[in-house]
Amino acid sequence: MSDEADPILEAVEALIALGHTVVPDEDFEHWQVDGGEWITLGDLLALALRQGLMDGPGRIQ
């Protein structure tokens, strides 16, 4: 088992803690936030990053 946190789970938990409703599709590949459009996993992570809920990957060299 890995000690690393799952970034998707971290993003979902952070968004829910902030009061958002986050719903996955049946394959957990697309997500709906607050009843909006379906977004991809990458967009979900980007949303959490933009809201300051997660640390980013750092500076790209």
CNS distance restraints for C-alpha pairs under 8 A (distance, minus, plus):
assign (resid   5 and name CA) (resid   9 and name CA) 7.87 0.50 0.50
assign (resid   5 and name CA) (resid  10 and name CA) 7.19 0.50 0.50
assign (resid   6 and name CA) (resid  10 and name CA) 6.17 0.50 0.50
assign (resid   7 and name CA) (resid  11 and name CA) 6.05 0.50 0.50
assign (resid   7 and name CA) (resid  45 and name CA) 7.47 0.50 0.50
assign (resid   8 and name CA) (resid  12 and name CA) 6.18 0.50 0.50
assign (resid   8 and name CA) (resid  41 and name CA) 7.16 0.50 0.50
assign (resid   8 and name CA) (resid  44 and name CA) 7.69 0.50 0.50
assign (resid   8 and name CA) (resid  45 and name CA) 6.61 0.50 0.50
assign (resid   9 and name CA) (resid  13 and name CA) 6.04 0.50 0.50
assign (resid  10 and name CA) (resid  14 and name CA) 6.07 0.50 0.50
assign (resid  10 and name CA) (resid  54 and name CA) 7.72 0.50 0.50
assign (resid  11 and name CA) (resid  15 and name CA) 6.13 0.50 0.50
assign (resid  11 and name CA) (resid  44 and name CA) 7.13 0.50 0.50
assign (resid  11 and name CA) (resid  45 and name CA) 5.96 0.50 0.50
assign (resid  11 and name CA) (resid  48 and name CA) 5.60 0.50 0.50
assign (resid  11 and name CA) (resid  53 and name CA) 7.34 0.50 0.50
assign (resid  11 and name CA) (resid  54 and name CA) 6.92 0.50 0.50
assign (resid  12 and name CA) (resid  16 and name CA) 6.13 0.50 0.50
assign (resid  12 and name CA) (resid  22 and name CA) 6.68 0.50 0.50
assign (resid  12 and name CA) (resid  44 and name CA) 7.92 0.50 0.50
assign (resid  13 and name CA) (resid  17 and name CA) 6.03 0.50 0.50
assign (resid  14 and name CA) (resid  18 and name CA) 6.32 0.50 0.50
assign (resid  14 and name CA) (resid  48 and name CA) 7.26 0.50 0.50
assign (resid  14 and name CA) (resid  53 and name CA) 5.99 0.50 0.50
assign (resid  14 and name CA) (resid  54 and name CA) 7.72 0.50 0.50
assign (resid  15 and name CA) (resid  19 and name CA) 6.62 0.50 0.50
assign (resid  15 and name CA) (resid  20 and name CA) 5.46 0.50 0.50
assign (resid  15 and name CA) (resid  21 and name CA) 7.66 0.50 0.50
assign (resid  15 and name CA) (resid  22 and name CA) 7.34 0.50 0.50
assign (resid  15 and name CA) (resid  48 and name CA) 6.60 0.50 0.50
assign (resid  15 and name CA) (resid  53 and name CA) 7.43 0.50 0.50
assign (resid  16 and name CA) (resid  20 and name CA) 4.82 0.50 0.50
assign (resid  16 and name CA) (resid  21 and name CA) 6.01 0.50 0.50
assign (resid  16 and name CA) (resid  22 and name CA) 6.59 0.50 0.50
assign (resid  20 and name CA) (resid  33 and name CA) 6.66 0.50 0.50
assign (resid  20 and name CA) (resid  34 and name CA) 5.90 0.50 0.50
assign (resid  21 and name CA) (resid  32 and name CA) 7.95 0.50 0.50
assign (resid  21 and name CA) (resid  33 and name CA) 5.60 0.50 0.50
assign (resid  21 and name CA) (resid  34 and name CA) 4.83 0.50 0.50
assign (resid  21 and name CA) (resid  35 and name CA) 7.47 0.50 0.50
assign (resid  22 and name CA) (resid  31 and name CA) 6.79 0.50 0.50
assign (resid  22 and name CA) (resid  32 and name CA) 5.73 0.50 0.50
assign (resid  22 and name CA) (resid  33 and name CA) 4.62 0.50 0.50
assign (resid  22 and name CA) (resid  34 and name CA) 6.40 0.50 0.50
assign (resid  23 and name CA) (resid  31 and name CA) 5.58 0.50 0.50
assign (resid  23 and name CA) (resid  32 and name CA) 5.11 0.50 0.50
assign (resid  23 and name CA) (resid  33 and name CA) 6.52 0.50 0.50
assign (resid  24 and name CA) (resid  28 and name CA) 5.12 0.50 0.50
assign (resid  24 and name CA) (resid  29 and name CA) 7.18 0.50 0.50
assign (resid  24 and name CA) (resid  30 and name CA) 5.89 0.50 0.50
assign (resid  24 and name CA) (resid  31 and name CA) 4.39 0.50 0.50
assign (resid  24 and name CA) (resid  32 and name CA) 6.30 0.50 0.50
assign (resid  25 and name CA) (resid  29 and name CA) 6.56 0.50 0.50
assign (resid  25 and name CA) (resid  30 and name CA) 5.57 0.50 0.50
assign (resid  25 and name CA) (resid  31 and name CA) 6.11 0.50 0.50
assign (resid  25 and name CA) (resid  32 and name CA) 7.90 0.50 0.50
assign (resid  29 and name CA) (resid  40 and name CA) 6.36 0.50 0.50
assign (resid  29 and name CA) (resid  41 and name CA) 6.21 0.50 0.50
assign (resid  30 and name CA) (resid  38 and name CA) 5.86 0.50 0.50
assign (resid  30 and name CA) (resid  39 and name CA) 5.30 0.50 0.50
assign (resid  30 and name CA) (resid  40 and name CA) 4.70 0.50 0.50
assign (resid  30 and name CA) (resid  41 and name CA) 6.16 0.50 0.50
assign (resid  31 and name CA) (resid  38 and name CA) 5.31 0.50 0.50
assign (resid  31 and name CA) (resid  39 and name CA) 5.19 0.50 0.50
assign (resid  31 and name CA) (resid  40 and name CA) 6.31 0.50 0.50
assign (resid  31 and name CA) (resid  41 and name CA) 7.07 0.50 0.50
assign (resid  31 and name CA) (resid  44 and name CA) 7.10 0.50 0.50
assign (resid  32 and name CA) (resid  36 and name CA) 5.81 0.50 0.50
assign (resid  32 and name CA) (resid  37 and name CA) 6.07 0.50 0.50
assign (resid  32 and name CA) (resid  38 and name CA) 4.75 0.50 0.50
assign (resid  32 and name CA) (resid  39 and name CA) 6.27 0.50 0.50
assign (resid  33 and name CA) (resid  37 and name CA) 7.55 0.50 0.50
assign (resid  33 and name CA) (resid  38 and name CA) 7.68 0.50 0.50
assign (resid  39 and name CA) (resid  43 and name CA) 5.85 0.50 0.50
assign (resid  39 and name CA) (resid  44 and name CA) 6.59 0.50 0.50
assign (resid  40 and name CA) (resid  44 and name CA) 6.25 0.50 0.50
assign (resid  41 and name CA) (resid  45 and name CA) 6.31 0.50 0.50
assign (resid  42 and name CA) (resid  46 and name CA) 6.12 0.50 0.50
assign (resid  43 and name CA) (resid  47 and name CA) 6.06 0.50 0.50
assign (resid  44 and name CA) (resid  48 and name CA) 6.47 0.50 0.50
assign (resid  45 and name CA) (resid  49 and name CA) 6.18 0.50 0.50
assign (resid  46 and name CA) (resid  50 and name CA) 6.00 0.50 0.50
assign (resid  47 and name CA) (resid  51 and name CA) 6.26 0.50 0.50
assign (resid  48 and name CA) (resid  52 and name CA) 6.39 0.50 0.50
assign (resid  48 and name CA) (resid  53 and name CA) 5.23 0.50 0.50
assign (resid  48 and name CA) (resid  54 and name CA) 6.08 0.50 0.50
assign (resid  49 and name CA) (resid  53 and name CA) 5.77 0.50 0.50
assign (resid  49 and name CA) (resid  54 and name CA) 5.19 0.50 0.50
assign (resid  49 and name CA) (resid  55 and name CA) 6.66 0.50 0.50
assign (resid  49 and name CA) (resid  56 and name CA) 6.41 0.50 0.50
